[in-house]
Amino acid sequence: MFNTDTYLAHLGFSQPPAPTLPNLRQLHRGHLMAVPYDTNHTHRLSAENMADIDIDKAFEAIVPTGAGGMCLELNTLFAQLLRELGYDLDVISGGTYLPGDIFAPDPEHMLMLVRIEGQEWLADVGHAGLCFTEPLRLSEEVQWQYGCAFRLIRRDGYLVLQAKTLDHDWRTTYRFTTEPRTYDAWAGVGEGNGPAILAAMRRRRRAIDKGQVFLTNNMFTIVEDGHEKVTLLIDPERRAQVLDTYWDGRD
């Protein structure tokens, strides 16, 4: 059963915070640190509509266990939490950047547009790749978080999110529009094969104190203070160490 107090406790809050920007920053970053993204859970998604999420069941499977979940699950849960706390937001959508300079059809990815004191902020706790760990202002200015830069550019009628570390140039993450979406917009996405497509490659991500970490099959990436290091986890002991450190030993 979805429980706001249990949710907040898991994110490090002893009582419901007021719907302010500083609290949104803490909630967003705390979520990414405590509730990982993990494609191991595609079996919970509906082939007919991957955004058809049973809030209560998803909450019980994802939050108290710390096992994590998928983009649509994580952002649906976080949107519900923010609404319970009094935040004004819309669920919006876009498409992930794919090899070959193409994007997944919209809607595919889910994120949120949160309005606070006349400003609009992006929230996204369910992306698998390099992405902002605190809310991102809806602005075309370059914004820095923990040594990483983020910017929004306009392309073909979309806003395109790009990110860069100190060691690499700009990379495209996904594109989106600010059009409000309802969850039925995802009906038919992937033509019934969406969960299988997502499960084709095991991908994990979570935030850490000074950045974020990713594990794609055996490719481990850590980004700390803007510096990026990639390691192929061939040695079983090293892999086990990474899993113990960042994913509670879950293989």
Salt bridges, closest charged atoms under 4 A:
ASP38 OD1 - ARG202 NE 2.74
GLU73 OE2 - ARG44 NE 2.78
ASP88 OD2 - ARG115 NE 2.89
ASP90 OD2 - ARG115 NH1 2.97
ASP101 OD2 - ARG155 NH2 3.10
ASP106 OD1 - ARG181 NH2 3.64
ASP124 OD2 - HIS109 NE2 2.67
GLU134 OE1 - ARG25 NE 3.93
GLU140 OE2 - ARG154 NE 2.77
GLU141 OE1 - ARG137 NH2 3.09
ASP156 OD2 - ARG155 NE 3.90
ASP167 OD1 - HIS227 ND1 3.41
GLU228 OE1 - HIS168 NE2 3.74
GLU228 OE1 - ARG171 NH2 2.73
ASP248 OD2 - ARG250 NH1 3.35
ASP251 OD1 - ARG239 NH2 2.70
